[in-house]
Amino acid sequence: LLTAFYRGSFRISDPQLFASIEDISRAVKSLCVVVQAGKSAKGVQQLCKSLSQYTGFLKKYISAPTDKDAAWIPRTLVLAGAIVRFYNFGALSCENARQVAMLDREHLYSLSISHFANHSSETINRFALHALGSVLVRDPSLFLKKGCVKLFERCLHPDAPPALQCQVLRNFYDHFEREGAEQSVAAFEAAAPPGSESTIVGATSTSIMHSFHTQILESCLSPKLQVRLEAVRLVRIILQR
């Protein structure tokens, strides 16, 4: 699986093949599970190398969005984001590898915002938001950075493309879902009474709810059905939390 993934991720001649967010995410998640379960130093090394290659590619093409190789940008954004989302580089025992991977994660945050700002393509913008959401899952404190707040406010504006509104709402949902899952596991390990973890809401989550309260509620009244569905799904999990 490792060999097939590394050979296939950039060697498919048509960048539009195997290019949906869902397909790429599933493939990378499988890859990360294999690396985690195998506990192979070579597998971890390959994963770190791939992340560095992907962030390097994204950095190169920020200023050249019309280059022929720019067709690879959407898929590269999701590949890099999915690696960050599904593999915990912070738990690496090798100090040097951990520092390099964490730096690449920080770079992906900035690169995602830069690609959104420098491209008019809705596809690239949506994939950039997805990559950004993957980084935020790992480091929720970045939700509250000025650049992220302004970008999400812009995307949640009623006149913004529905696909971008939906992706931002999904990013919020992913955060609350992951926080709930982690706290459920912590409560189970601590032998807490069933359901007691549902009242625990982190400081970052509280700040998100306050910062984007109006935009989220307005999205529930969007004339676009898909936006309404995503917004109501988000409100439901917030109320559950």
Salt bridges, closest charged atoms under 4 A:
ASP23 OD1 - ARG26 NH1 3.30
GLU95 OE1 - ARG98 NH2 1.98
ASP159 OD2 - HIS157 ND1 3.77
ASP174 OD2 - ARG85 NH1 3.22
GLU179 OE1 - ARG241 NH2 3.31
GLU182 OE2 - ARG178 NE 3.11
GLU230 OE2 - ARG170 NE 2.99
GLU230 OE1 - ARG233 NH2 3.36
